[in-house]
Amino acid sequence: MSSFFYLLALVLIALLPCFFVFICFGRKWLAFLFGWAGWFLALLSRAPLLQVPIAVYGASVAVSPLYLGYASFLAGVFEEGFRFLILWKAEFVRVDWRHLLSFGLGWGFLEAFLMYVLSVWAAVFFLGFELGFMDLLAGAVERNLAVVIHVSLTFIVFRALARRVFLLVALALHAAVDFVAVAALRLLGLGVWSVEGVVAVQALIVAMISCVVAGRGSVGKF
């Protein structure tokens, strides 16, 4: 029973801030759901390509620097590619800043739910891993940082509708954030909280770039 309560607390830490911001400032449910769809489609689309090197060279290649760079590049290409396509084709998603915010929050929310919440509950309750609160807290905090990054990238990609160069900016930022974070953990061997510090700095940088980029264009009805 104690496991249930500390896992519930972790779920709230991972998901509640994002949902709170959505309820207070976004409240555009369809855009929020389109964010879900975009992230999920990007994941499904790149999954086969992620398996090709493993099928050819074996599972050990998954920890090589080259593969980590490859996986980070695919994340940037597919996630920012789908983000751009949805913003381009689904006009209602870009009506104003609330729709863009809701879209970015939805993107990050589903990622947090599937990649953190479900995996943690499965590891503890179905696979029997004994993981304490502090073992899992860093991941919950990271989900909030990832939401900041996804919202920031959403506003950068919105500017790509007018100037395509910003799509490359978003792609490069996404790939760099992913690679630096995973390299800090797997290649440099930093502790999890040191890695979270690296991710926090990256989230701040991406948010600052987003503010500068979005400030140079119109985001609808402010």
N, C-alpha and C positions, 0 to 999 in steps of 0.2 A: 504493500500500500504506500509506503514511503517513496518508492520509486515512481509511482504514479504522480504523486504531488510535486516532486522536484522536476519531473519531466513536463508536467503541466506548467510549472513556473517557467521552464526554458522555452516552451512553445509560446507562451505569452510574451516573453522577452524578444523572441525571434519575429513574431507576427504582429503583436499589438501596436507598436509604434507606427508601422506602415499603415495599418488599418485606421489608426487614430488620425493620422494626417489626411488620409483619404476622406474620412467622415467629416472632418473639420473644414477641409479646404477644397477637396476634389468633388466628390459626390456625383460623378458622372459614371454610372454603373456600366453602361455599354462600352465606354472607352476602357474602363477597368477590365472588363471581360475580354476585350480585344487585346489588352496587354497579356492576359493569360494565354490567349491563342497564339500570339506572336512568339512568346518564349517557347511554348510547347512545340510549335512547328519548326522553330530553329533547332531545337534539340533533336527532334526526330530526323530532320534533314541531314544533320552532320554526323549522326550516330554511325551510319555505315562507313563513312570515310575514316572515322576514328578507329574502326576495327581493322581496316586494311593493313596497316603496318604490323599490328599484333598478329594477324593471321599469317603474314609473310615471314616475320622475323621472330615471333614468339612473344610471350607475355613480358619478358625481361625488358623489351624495348620501351615499355610504357613509362619507365623511370629515367630514360635517357634525356639529356637536354634537348636533342633534336626533336624527339617526339613531343616533349612539353611545349616547345615552340610551335610545333605543327598544330597541336590541340588548341593552343591559345589563338593562333591565327584563324583556325576554323571557327572558333567561338566569335571572334570579331567579325569575320565575313558573314556568317549565317545570322547571327543575332542582329547586327546592324543592317544587314541586307533586308531581313524580314521587317525590322522596325521601319526602315525607309519605305518599303513596299506598302505597308499598312497605312502609314501616314500619307503616302501619295494617293492611294486608291480609296481609302475610307475617309472622305472629306470631313465627316462629323468628328473624327478623332482630333482634328486640328482646328476646331472652331475657335477655341480660346485657350487661355493658359490652364483653366480648370480641366479641360478635356486632355490636354497634353500631360498634365500632372497625374491625372487618374490613369492614363495609359501607362506611364512609367511606373507608377505604384503597382498596378496590376501585374506588370512584367516581373517586378522584383518580388511581389507577394507569392506568385505561383512558384518561382524558383525557390524561395525560402521554404514553402510548404513541402514541395516534392523532394528537394535536395537535402533539406535539413530535418524537418519535422518527421516525415515518413521514415527516413533512413535511421534516425535516432530511435524512434519507437520500435522499429523492426529489430534493430541491434540489441535493444534491452529486453523486449518482451518476447521476441520470436527466436532470436539467435542466442540469447542468454548471456550477452556480454555484461560484465559488471563495470559500469561506467558511472562515476559519481557526478555530482552537480558541477564541480569545477572542471572536470574533464570535458564537459560539453558546453560550458558557458561561452567559451571563446567563439565557438561556431554560431551560437545564437547572436552574439554581438556582431559577428561578421555579416550576418544576413542583413542587419540594419545598414551597415556600410555599403553592402551591395545594392540595396534599394536606393541609397543616395546616388550611387554611380549610375544606376539604370535611369533614374529620373533626369540626371544631368545629361546623359547621352541622348535621351529623348528630345531634349530641347536643342541639342547640337544637330541631331539628324533632322529636326524640323527645319533648321536653316539650310540643310542640304537640298530642300525642295527648290530653293532659289539659287543656291550655289553648290554644285555637286562636290566641290572640294571638301565641304564639311562632312560629307559621308566618309571620305578617306580619313579625315581627322578622327571621327567617331570610331571607325574600324581600328585605326592605329592605337587609339587610347584604350579601347576594350582589350585588344590583344596584349598590349603592354601591361595593363593592370593584371590580367590573368597570369601572364608569364612571370612577372616580378613576384607575385604572391606565391605561386607554386615553386618557383626557383628558390625563394627565401626559405621555404619549408623543406623541400626535398633535396636541393643541391647545396645550400649553405648550412642547412641543419639548424636554423634558428628555432627558438622555442615558440610555442603557439602564440603567446601574448606579444612576443617581439614581431611575429608575422602580422598579427592584428594591428600593431602599431604601424607597420609598413602599409597595410591596406588602408588604414585611416588617413595617412598622409596622401596616398593616391586618391582616395575619395575626395579629400579637400582640394587637391589639384584639379581633378576633373570637374568638380563643382565650380571652381573659380573660372576655369576655361568656359564652362557652360554659361556662366553669368555674363562674361565678356561677349561671347558669341551671340547669345540670345538678346543681349542689349543692343546689338547692332541691327536687329531686324524686328519686324512686327509679329507678335504672337496673338494676334486677334484682339478680342475685347478685354483689355485689362481694366 
